[in-house]
Amino acid sequence: MRRFKKLKGDKTYQYIDEESLLIYHPEGGRVYGFEKEMAAFVLHLDELIHQNPSIDLVALFPNIPKKNLFEIKKILSGSSIDNGQSYEPPLDTGCFAEDGKKRVHYAVSDACSFSIAYPDEKFFESIDPQFRHLQTENPTGRRINVDFAPADSNTWQLYFNARKTALPAKRETIPLILQENLIIAFYQSNPYLMAMHAGAVRFGDRSIILPGASGSGKSTLTAALTTSGFDLYSDEIALLGYDGMLTPIPFCMNIKEGSWKILEMRFDNLCTAHEHLRFDGQKVKFLLSDKISKKRGAVSAVVFPKYRKESACHVEPLTSCETLKRISESGYQLEQPLNEEHFELILNHLLAKPAYEMTYGSLDDAISKLAEIVNG
């Protein structure tokens, strides 16, 4: 586990490990990262500026571009900070009210449940299979009535508690849009620190987060891991709590067409699953795992998978600065604007953990390597 040293200044809070410097600005809720030689140089500048605020850095470092020196000085001083912050506003699910409609009830957890009024049998057949494992007679927690209504001759409008949710979409796309919004409603039902675009699995009492952009192979790898002794948190969202624990998100995995043949050898039920259409035209099947985790767990490692055809499996350690940058590139949401306390929690619960980039061409090799990491 990496250790961070805290250096507190008037306007910044700095954290370092062996190779990275992360600077957090309370005023803007922004985080800046520097690595290796540059990290050491920034700390050196900070000391020089502290000793003499009017020091002429350009004269002292003539071989470094003025623009770079001035930008670092602004970051260290806390001036000219961009106050734009990225956090997720609550999903508007309206107010729940009993309406007497015939509905099928589903419970995601004690904190969140939803009830669908299917407009016809075709809707039921395309949507119910992905949620059937959640059916209940006693919905509790945050209640959401789900309805569908024709928007025009080709599209349907999705409603949560009589509020429009998302844009109108074709019938074959609605199941994916519905699950995406239900996932958001679920994880917003309880306080959370960070929701990352990532797969997440557990092996024993150790857990791995697998962040990645679309096309990185994270969902395929996550699905394959559940057939090799790993339990599933999610193939889409790694939900990190303020206590550092990952929460299971008990929805089906989304498997794109390019991975069907690869995973059909591991999942018999994938062959007969319904096909759905994504907004970008890709075909997707829902895959229900019988290995959904029953309990929360702490993060043990962060691994960024990257599939490359016929590539040998190779693992490269990452610095905390690189890890933060790649999590940002993969995508994440915060429940609320970043503050000093929450930044420290992200450092301790996430960035202090071992992190790696893993390039692989074989699922079996990747699974074997991840087993080594999780047992390491």
N, C-alpha and C positions, 0 to 999 in steps of 0.2 A: 504494500500500500504506500502511495506517495504521501509525503508530509509537506504541509504548507506553512510558511513563516509569514506572519502578518506584520506589515510595516505601515503604521498609521500616520498620515499627514493631515494638513488642514483641510484638503478637499478630496483626497484620494485614499483608497485603501488598496494596498498592494500585497499580492500573494506570490510566492515563488516556490518552485520545486527545483530539481537539479538543472533543468533546461528551459524553464518557462517563467515568464513574468506576466501576471494578469493584473490589470489595473481597473478597479471599479470606481465609477463616479457616482456618488449619491445624488448629485443635482440632476443628472440626466438619465440615471439608471442604465448607463452604458458600460460595457466591458471591452477593454482593449488588450490585445495579446502580443507579446514579443517573445522570440525564441533565441536560445543559445547566445551567440556573440552579441546580437542586438539587444537581448535582455540585459546582459551585463553592461552594455553601453548606456542603455536608458537609466539603469540604476546609478551609473557613474554621473550622468547628466543631472539626475535628481539631486545628488549630493552636492555637485558644484553649484547648482541654482540655489539650493538651501543655504549654502555658505555665503553666496554673493548673488542676490536676485538680479542685479544689473549686469552680470557677466556677459561679455561679448562672445557668444558661442561660435559665431561665424569666423571670427579671428582665431579662436582657439582650435577650431576644426575646419580648416580651409578646404579640405578634400571631400567634405560631406555637403551635398546640395543644401542650399539655404532652406528650401521648401521643407525638406525632411526635418531639419533642426527645429524650425518654427512649429511644425506640426507636433513633434514630440514635446516641445516646451508647452504648447497649449494643453496637451493631454495631461502633462504633469501638474500644470497649474490649475486645471479644472475650468479654464476659460473657453468660451466659444464651443460649449458642449451642445451637441444636437440632442434636443429633448425628446425626439421621436422614440417611442417605445413600442415593442411588439408584444402585446398580450391579448388574450382571447376574451372578448365580451361574452356575457352569458347568452346562450341560445334562447331565443324567445319562444317558449312553449305555451304561452298563454296561461289561462287558469282552468284547471280541471273542473268539470261539472258532469254529473250523471245525465245522460240524455235519452236513456231508454232503448238505444239501438242494440241490435244483436251484435255482440263482439266476442272475439277470442282473446283471452288474457294471457300475457306473458310477463314473467318476473325476471329481470336481469339480476337483481339482488334485493335485499330488504329495503334498500334505499331508492329503488327505481323500478317501475313496471309500466307496461304499455298495453293498450287494448285496441285491437284492429277491427274496424267494420269493413268487411270485404264487399266490394260492390258486385262481384260476380264470382262464379266458380273458378274461372281462369285466373283471376287475381289470387284466390286462395291457393291454388295449386302451384303458382310460381313463387309465392312468398312464405306460406306457412312452413314448408320443409326447413328453411334456414333458421326458424325460430322455435320449431316444435319441441326441442329439448328444454325450452324455457316456459312451456305452458303451465298455467296455474289456475286454480279456482279462487284464489285469495290474493289479488294484487295489493301491494303495499308500497309505502314510500312515495316518492315523486310519481304522480300518476299522469299519464299522457294518453289521451284518446287520439288514435290515428285514423284519418279518413282520406279518401281519394275522391276527386270529382273531375269530370271532363273539363279541360281548359279550352279545347277546340276539337276538331275531328280527329287529330293525330296525337294529342298530348293530354296528360293528366296532371292535376295539381295535387300535391301532397299537403295535408293539414295536420298540425299538432294542436290539439285542444282548440280547434276552430281557427287557428292562426296559420296563414300560408307559410310553408317551410320550403325553401329552395325554389328554383324556377320550374315551370311546367316541363315535363319530360315524357318521352315515349313510354309505353307500357313496359317494354322489355328493359328499360333503364331504371324504372322506379324501384325495384328491389335493392339495387346497389345504393341509390340515393337515400332510401329509407334506412338501411343499415348504417350508412355513414352518419346520418343525423341522430340516430338512436345511440350510437357510440358516444357522440359528443354530449347528448343529454345525460347519458349514464355517468360519464366521468365528471360532469359538472354537478352531479347530484351530491358529491362529497368534496371537501377541500382537497386540493392537490397542488403540488409544487410545480410539476412540469409534465407535460404530455408530449412525448417525442414520437416522430414518425419512425417507428422501429418495430421489429419483431422482438419478442422477449420470451425466454424459456427458463425453466428451473430444473436443476438436477440435484436431488437430495435437498440440502439446505442452501445450495449455491445457485445464483441466477446470473444470466448473461443477457445484456441488451444488444440488439443487432440493428443499429440505425442504418438507413439507406434510402436513397432516392428511388423513385419508380424505375424499374429495370435493373436494379442492382442484384436481384436474385434473393432478397431477404425473405420474401414470403415462401418461396420454394424451399429454401434452406430451413426456415422455421418449421414448415410442415414436415419435412423429412426428419427433423430432429425429434418430433413427437412419436416417431416409429422406432426410435433408438434410445429409449429410456428417459427422455426429457419430457417434462410437463409444460403445457402451454399457458402463457399469460395472454399473449395476443400476437397476431402476425402483422398488425398494422399500427398499434399505439402502445408504447411502453409508458405506463402511467405511474409516475413517481410521486409518492406522498411526502409530506413535510417531515415524516419520521424516517425517510429513506427507504421505505418499503414499496415494492411493486405490487400493484393490484391486478388480479385476473380480470380480463374483459371477456366474458363467456359467449362471444359471438362466433359464427363460422368464419373460417379463413377464406380469403378471396384468391382464387388461383386463375391466373391468366392462361390463355390458350396455349402459349408456347411451353408451358410446364405440364400440361395434361399427361402427355405420354410418359414423361419422366416419373410423375407421381402415381400414375395408374398402377404401376408395379407395387406400390406401397399401400395404396388405398383402393380397395375393390369398389367402394361406393362412389368413387369419382366418375367412373364410366357412365353411370346412369343419372348423374346429377343434372339438373336443369341448366341450360345455357342462358346467360344474361349478357346484355350489351352495356359496356361502359360509355361514358360521355364522349370518349375519344374514338369510339368504334371498335375497341378491343372486346373480344368475347371473354367472359369470366364465368367460372363455376364456383359455387359455395361448397366448402369442404368442412364438415363437422368432425372435430377430433374428439376421441373418447379420453384424451389425456389433458383436458383443461384443468389447470391447477385449482385445488380446493382451498389454498391458503396463500397469504401474501408472503413476500420474501425480500431480503436485502440484495442490492446489486453487488456482484462479486467481480465482474469485468464488463467492459464495453468492447465489442468487436464490430468493425465495419466490413461487412462482406462485399466482395466484388467478384462476380462470376465472369470467367474468361474461358472460352471453349478450349479444351485440351491443355489448359495451363496446369502446371504442378501446383500443389497447395503450398503457399508461402505466407508466413506471418511476420509482420513488421511492427515492433512496439511504437507507440505514439506518445508524444509529450502531452501535457495537459492543455497547452495552447492549441496544438493540432487537434486534440479531441474536441475542444470547445468549438473550433472552427468547423469541423466536420458535422457535429451535431446541428449547428446552425444551418449548414448547407443542406442537410437531410430534412430539416424542418422540425419545429417544435412550437408549443404554445405554453404560456404561463397563465396561471389563474388570475394573477394581478400584477401590476407594474413591479418591476424588480426593485428591491430595496437591499440594504446592507445585510440584514438578517437572512433573507432568502438567498442572496448570493453566497453567503457562507455555507448555507445548507447544500446548495448545488455543488460547491467545492468539496465538502465533506462526504456527501452521499453519492456523488457521481464522478467528479473530476479527480478525486483522490484515488480512484480505483484503477487498476491496470487497464490499459487500452491498447488495441491492436488494429491494424489493417490486415485483412485476410483475403488474399487472392486465391481462387480455386477453380478447377475445371471438373472436379468429380465430387458429387455429394458425399460419397462414402469417405473420401479423404478429408473433406471439410468437417464432417461429423466427428471423425476420429480426432482431428486437431482441436475442435471445440471441447471434446471430452477431456483432452489433456489440459486445456486452459482451465476448465471449470474444476478439475481435480487438483490443479496446480498449487 
